[in-house]
Amino acid sequence: MLSTIYRLAAPRRFEKVLVDEPLPGDKILVRPTYLSICMADQRYFLGTRDPKVLEKKLPMALVHEGTGVIQYDPHGELTPGTPVLMVPNNPTEEDPVRAENYLRSSTFAGSSEDGFLQELVRLSPHRIVPIEHGEVSGETAAFTELVSVSMHAISRFLETAHTDRRRIGIWGDGNLGYIVSLLLTRLLPDSEIVVFGRSREKLENFTFAAATYLTDDIPAGFQLDHGFECAGGNGSADAIAQFISLVRPEGTLMLMGVSEYSQPVETRMVLEKGLRLVGSSRSGRQDFENVLALYRDHPEAVRYLSRLVNGVYDIHNVDDITNCFEMDSHPHFGKSILKMSNRD
C-alpha cells in the first residue's frame, strides 16, 4: 500500500517520502483532515531541541493534534467518512495503577513514532474516538488533544487537591492557560478562577475568568487555594515561586508547562506550607472522551475554544507545510490549523 509521509528531515526542512506499507491488518486507516501545530512541533522545526535529541529522532513526521476521517476499518465498526479524533498516545501494555500516558513503554505520535503529517495514518481502534457530525468544527476539533491534556490535568487535580477550592490561580496567558482556565470555569463553577500573565493584550482574551492580573501587579494580601502552572519555558520558575508565595497552606500546584531546563523551587516554603506539586503530561483515550462529553454539555465552551483558531492553511505540498510552520513560529495567540487538501 503506497502512502505519502511528510517528514522533517532537518530543522526547517520537510521532505515528501513515498512509502510502501503493508496492508492495514487489524489497524484502521484514517485520512487526516485538520491538524494543529503545537509548541513541541515547533521545537523540532526550529531546531531548539538538544542536538542529540534531533539526531536521534529525525527524520520524523510531526504533529500529534488532529482529526481525520475513516478510510477503512477492517473490523467493520466505523464506516468510511466517519469523522474521528486521533489519539497520539499509543500504549503497548496496561497497568492497574499508572495511566497509559505515563508508561515508559508507550509511544507517542510526533515524538517516538511518526506523527499525523501523513496522507494515511494506521491506528489501532483504541487510538480513535469518533465525533458526531456537526458536534464541533474541524478547525476547532483539530486541537482537541491539547484540550484533553488540560482535562487530564484537571482530573488529576480533582483526585489530589483538598476540597477548599474557593480560588484557583492559573499562571500562563497562552493557549494552554486559556484552555485550562476555560475548562475549570465549566467543571468547577463555584470556584473563582483567576489568571496571571505577562501580556495585558493576551489577558483580554480571558473574558470567562473571574479576574486577570499581570504577574507584577497583584493586589497586596491576595491569596488562593490551588494553582495550575501553564507558563513553561523560562516562565516556569517565576510562576512556581509566585504560587508558593500566594497559596494558603496545603495547596496543590499542577505543573503543566514544558521547559528544556531545570527550574529552581523554594523547597523550604513547600515544606513549611505542606504543598503538593503534581506533574501532569499528555493524555489518554478516556481524556478525549471526557472532552467530547464537555463539548456536548457546554456548547458555549466550544465557542470559546473556536476563538483560538488563529489561521487555517490549505496544505497541498511540502512548501505549504513549511510556510505554515514558518508563519506559526512568530509569536502569536491561538493555534495554526493545517487543512489537509489534495496532495501534489
C-alpha positions as CSV (number, residue, x, y, z in Angstrom):
1,M,0.0,0.0,0.0
2,L,1.6,3.3,-1.2
3,S,1.3,6.3,1.0
4,T,2.9,9.7,1.5
5,I,4.6,10.9,4.7
6,Y,5.8,14.4,5.2
7,R,8.8,14.1,7.4
8,L,11.0,16.8,9.0
9,A,14.5,15.8,7.8
10,A,16.3,18.6,9.5
11,P,15.3,21.9,11.1
12,R,13.2,23.9,8.8
13,R,13.3,21.2,6.1
14,F,10.4,18.9,5.3
15,E,10.6,16.1,2.8
16,K,7.9,14.2,1.0
17,V,8.5,10.4,1.3
18,L,6.6,7.8,-0.6
19,V,6.4,4.6,1.5
20,D,5.1,1.1,0.7
21,E,3.4,-0.1,3.8
22,P,1.8,-3.5,4.4
23,L,-1.9,-3.8,4.3
24,P,-3.5,-2.5,7.5
25,G,-4.3,-5.9,9.1
26,D,-6.1,-5.1,12.3
27,K,-5.3,-1.3,12.0
28,I,-7.8,1.3,10.9
29,L,-6.8,3.6,8.1
30,V,-7.5,7.3,8.8
31,R,-7.0,10.2,6.4
32,P,-6.0,13.3,8.3
33,T,-8.2,16.3,7.6
34,Y,-7.3,19.1,10.1
35,L,-4.0,19.2,12.0
36,S,-2.9,21.7,14.6
37,I,0.7,22.8,15.3
38,C,2.0,22.5,18.8
39,M,4.9,24.2,20.5
40,A,6.6,20.8,20.7
41,D,6.4,20.6,16.9
42,Q,8.0,24.0,16.6
43,R,10.9,23.0,18.9
44,Y,11.7,20.3,16.3
45,F,11.1,22.5,13.3
46,L,13.2,25.4,14.7
47,G,15.9,23.0,16.0
48,T,15.7,24.3,19.5
49,R,15.8,20.8,21.0
50,D,19.1,19.3,22.1
51,P,21.1,18.4,19.0
52,K,21.5,14.8,20.3
53,V,17.7,14.5,20.5
54,L,17.3,15.9,17.0
55,E,19.9,13.5,15.6
56,K,18.1,10.5,17.3
57,K,14.6,11.4,16.2
58,L,14.8,13.0,12.8
59,P,13.7,12.3,10.1
60,M,10.2,12.1,11.6
61,A,6.6,13.2,10.7
62,L,5.5,15.9,13.1
63,V,2.1,16.8,14.6
64,H,0.1,15.0,17.3
65,E,-3.0,17.1,17.3
66,G,-5.6,16.4,14.7
67,T,-8.8,14.9,13.2
68,G,-9.4,12.6,10.3
69,V,-12.0,10.6,8.5
70,I,-12.2,6.8,8.4
71,Q,-10.9,5.3,5.1
72,Y,-11.1,1.6,6.0
73,D,-12.0,-0.3,9.2
74,P,-11.2,-4.0,9.0
75,H,-13.4,-4.6,12.0
76,G,-16.4,-3.1,10.1
77,E,-17.5,-0.9,13.0
78,L,-16.7,2.5,11.5
79,T,-18.0,3.4,8.1
80,P,-15.8,5.3,5.6
81,G,-16.1,9.1,6.0
82,T,-16.8,8.9,9.8
83,P,-15.0,11.9,11.4
84,V,-12.7,10.9,14.3
85,L,-10.2,12.3,16.8
86,M,-6.8,10.7,16.6
87,V,-5.2,9.8,19.9
88,P,-1.4,10.3,19.7
89,N,-0.5,8.2,22.8
90,N,-0.1,4.5,21.9
91,P,0.1,2.2,24.9
92,T,1.5,-1.3,24.4
93,E,0.5,-2.6,27.9
94,E,-1.9,-2.0,30.7
95,D,-1.0,-1.0,34.3
96,P,-3.6,-1.2,37.1
97,V,-2.0,1.8,38.8
98,R,-0.3,4.0,36.2
99,A,-2.1,5.9,33.4
100,E,-1.3,5.0,29.8
101,N,0.4,8.3,29.1
102,Y,3.0,7.7,31.8
103,L,4.0,4.2,30.9
104,R,7.6,4.3,29.6
105,S,6.6,1.6,27.1
106,S,4.1,3.8,25.3
107,T,4.9,5.5,22.1
108,F,3.7,9.0,21.0
109,A,3.0,10.4,17.6
110,G,5.4,13.1,16.5
111,S,7.9,12.1,19.3
112,S,8.8,8.4,19.4
113,E,7.0,7.5,16.2
114,D,5.8,9.3,13.1
115,G,3.1,11.9,13.7
116,F,-0.1,12.6,11.8
117,L,1.5,14.7,9.0
118,Q,0.8,11.9,6.6
119,E,-1.6,11.0,3.7
120,L,-2.9,8.0,5.6
121,V,-2.4,7.0,9.2
122,R,-2.7,3.5,10.5
123,L,-4.2,3.4,14.0
124,S,-5.3,0.8,16.5
125,P,-9.0,1.0,17.4
126,H,-8.2,2.4,20.9
127,R,-6.5,5.4,19.3
128,I,-9.6,6.5,17.5
129,V,-12.5,8.4,19.1
130,P,-15.5,9.1,16.7
131,I,-17.1,12.5,16.6
132,E,-20.7,13.2,15.8
133,H,-21.2,15.1,12.6
134,G,-21.6,18.8,13.4
135,E,-20.6,18.3,17.0
136,V,-17.6,20.6,16.6
137,S,-16.0,22.2,13.6
138,G,-12.9,20.5,12.1
139,E,-10.8,23.6,12.8
140,T,-11.6,23.6,16.5
141,A,-11.6,19.8,16.9
142,A,-8.1,19.8,15.4
143,F,-6.6,20.8,18.8
144,T,-8.8,18.6,21.0
145,E,-5.6,16.8,22.0
146,L,-4.5,19.9,23.8
147,V,-7.9,20.2,25.4
148,S,-7.6,16.6,26.5
149,V,-4.2,17.4,28.1
150,S,-6.0,20.1,30.1
151,M,-8.8,17.7,31.0
152,H,-6.3,15.1,32.2
153,A,-4.5,17.6,34.5
154,I,-7.9,18.7,35.9
155,S,-8.9,15.1,36.6
156,R,-5.6,14.6,38.5
157,F,-6.2,17.8,40.4
158,L,-9.7,16.7,41.5
159,E,-8.2,13.4,42.8
160,T,-5.3,15.1,44.6
161,A,-6.2,18.6,45.9
162,H,-8.1,19.2,49.1
163,T,-11.7,20.4,48.8
164,D,-11.3,24.0,49.7
165,R,-11.3,25.3,46.1
166,R,-12.7,28.8,46.5
167,R,-10.0,30.4,44.5
168,I,-7.8,28.8,41.9
169,G,-4.9,30.5,40.0
170,I,-3.7,29.8,36.5
171,W,-0.2,31.0,35.5
172,G,0.1,31.5,31.8
173,D,-1.7,33.7,29.3
174,G,-1.1,31.5,26.2
175,N,-3.2,28.7,24.7
176,L,-2.7,26.2,27.5
177,G,-3.6,28.7,30.2
178,Y,-6.7,29.7,28.2
179,I,-7.9,26.2,27.8
180,V,-7.2,25.1,31.4
181,S,-9.0,28.2,32.9
182,L,-11.9,27.8,30.5
183,L,-12.4,24.1,31.5
184,L,-12.2,25.0,35.2
185,T,-14.9,27.6,34.9
186,R,-17.2,24.9,33.5
187,L,-16.2,22.0,35.7
188,L,-15.9,23.9,38.9
189,P,-18.5,26.7,38.6
190,D,-18.4,27.5,42.3
191,S,-14.6,28.3,42.2
192,E,-13.2,31.7,41.4
193,I,-10.8,31.2,38.5
194,V,-8.0,33.8,38.3
195,V,-5.5,34.1,35.5
196,F,-2.0,35.5,35.8
197,G,0.0,36.6,32.8
198,R,2.7,38.9,31.4
199,S,0.7,40.3,28.5
200,R,-2.2,42.6,29.1
201,E,-3.3,42.1,25.5
202,K,-3.4,38.3,25.8
203,L,-5.2,38.5,29.2
204,E,-8.0,40.4,27.5
205,N,-9.0,37.1,25.8
206,F,-9.8,35.5,29.1
207,T,-13.3,37.1,29.4
208,F,-14.7,34.0,31.2
209,A,-12.3,34.3,34.1
210,A,-13.3,35.9,37.4
211,A,-10.2,38.1,37.3
212,T,-6.9,38.5,35.4
213,Y,-3.7,40.1,36.7
214,L,-0.3,40.9,35.4
215,T,2.2,39.0,37.4
216,D,3.9,42.2,38.5
217,D,0.7,43.9,39.6
218,I,-1.1,41.6,42.1
219,P,-3.1,43.2,44.9
220,A,-1.5,43.2,48.3
221,G,-2.7,40.4,50.6
222,F,-4.0,38.3,47.6
223,Q,-4.3,34.6,48.4
224,L,-5.5,31.5,46.7
225,D,-6.1,27.8,47.4
226,H,-4.6,26.0,44.5
227,G,-3.0,26.7,41.1
228,F,-2.0,25.5,37.7
229,E,1.3,26.3,36.1
230,C,0.9,26.7,32.4
231,A,3.7,29.1,31.7
232,G,6.5,26.7,30.7
233,G,10.0,27.7,29.4
234,N,11.8,30.4,31.4
235,G,8.5,31.4,33.0
236,S,8.0,28.2,35.0
237,A,10.3,29.2,37.8
238,D,8.7,32.6,38.3
239,A,5.2,31.0,38.2
240,I,6.1,28.4,40.8
241,A,7.7,30.9,43.1
242,Q,4.7,33.2,42.9
243,F,2.3,30.4,43.6
244,I,4.3,29.4,46.6
245,S,4.2,32.9,48.0
246,L,0.4,33.4,47.4
247,V,-1.1,30.0,48.2
248,R,-2.7,29.1,51.5
249,P,-1.2,26.0,53.4
250,E,-1.6,22.6,51.9
251,G,-2.5,23.9,48.4
252,T,-1.8,21.9,45.2
253,L,0.0,23.2,42.1
254,M,-0.4,21.3,38.9
255,L,2.8,21.6,36.8
256,M,2.0,21.6,33.1
257,G,4.4,24.0,31.4
258,V,7.2,22.3,29.5
259,S,10.8,23.6,30.0
260,E,14.0,22.3,28.4
261,Y,16.0,23.2,31.5
262,S,15.8,22.6,35.3
263,Q,13.8,25.1,37.3
264,P,14.6,26.2,40.8
265,V,12.0,25.6,43.5
266,E,11.9,27.1,47.0
267,T,11.6,23.8,48.8
268,R,11.7,25.4,52.3
269,M,8.4,27.1,51.8
270,V,7.0,24.0,50.1
271,L,7.7,22.1,53.3
272,E,6.5,24.8,55.6
273,K,3.2,25.1,53.8
274,G,2.8,21.4,53.2
275,L,2.3,22.0,49.5
276,R,1.7,19.4,46.7
277,L,3.4,19.9,43.4
278,V,1.9,17.4,40.8
279,G,3.3,16.9,37.4
280,S,0.9,16.3,34.5
281,S,1.7,15.5,30.9
282,R,-0.1,14.3,27.8
283,S,-3.4,12.3,28.0
284,G,-5.2,9.1,27.1
285,R,-8.3,8.0,25.3
286,Q,-10.5,8.5,28.4
287,D,-9.5,12.1,28.5
288,F,-10.6,12.6,24.8
289,E,-13.9,11.0,25.7
290,N,-14.3,13.3,28.7
291,V,-13.6,16.3,26.5
292,L,-16.3,15.3,24.0
293,A,-18.7,15.0,26.9
294,L,-17.8,18.5,27.9
295,Y,-18.4,19.7,24.4
296,R,-21.9,18.3,24.5
297,D,-22.7,19.6,28.0
298,H,-21.2,23.0,27.5
299,P,-21.5,24.1,23.8
300,E,-20.6,27.6,24.8
301,A,-17.1,26.3,25.8
302,V,-16.7,25.1,22.1
303,R,-17.5,28.7,21.0
304,Y,-14.8,30.0,23.3
305,L,-12.3,27.4,22.0
306,S,-13.1,28.4,18.4
307,R,-11.6,31.8,19.2
308,L,-8.2,30.1,19.4
309,V,-8.2,29.3,15.7
310,N,-5.6,31.8,14.6
311,G,-5.4,30.8,10.9
312,V,-6.4,27.9,8.7
313,Y,-3.9,27.0,5.9
314,D,-4.7,24.8,2.9
315,I,-1.9,22.2,2.6
316,H,-1.2,20.8,-0.9
317,N,2.5,20.2,-0.8
318,V,5.7,20.4,1.2
319,D,6.2,24.1,0.6
320,D,2.7,24.8,2.1
321,I,3.7,22.9,5.2
322,T,7.0,24.8,5.5
323,N,5.3,28.1,5.0
324,C,2.7,27.4,7.6
325,F,5.3,26.3,10.2
326,E,7.3,29.5,9.4
327,M,4.3,31.7,10.0
328,D,3.3,29.8,13.2
329,S,6.9,30.3,14.5
330,H,6.3,34.0,15.1
331,P,4.8,35.0,18.5
332,H,1.0,34.9,18.5
333,F,-2.0,33.9,20.5
334,G,-4.0,30.9,19.2
335,K,-3.5,27.9,17.0
336,S,-2.4,27.4,13.4
337,I,-4.5,24.8,11.7
338,L,-3.4,22.8,8.6
339,K,-6.3,21.8,6.3
340,M,-5.0,18.7,4.5
341,S,-6.3,19.3,1.0
342,N,-5.5,17.3,-2.2
343,R,-1.8,16.5,-2.2
344,D,0.7,17.0,-5.0
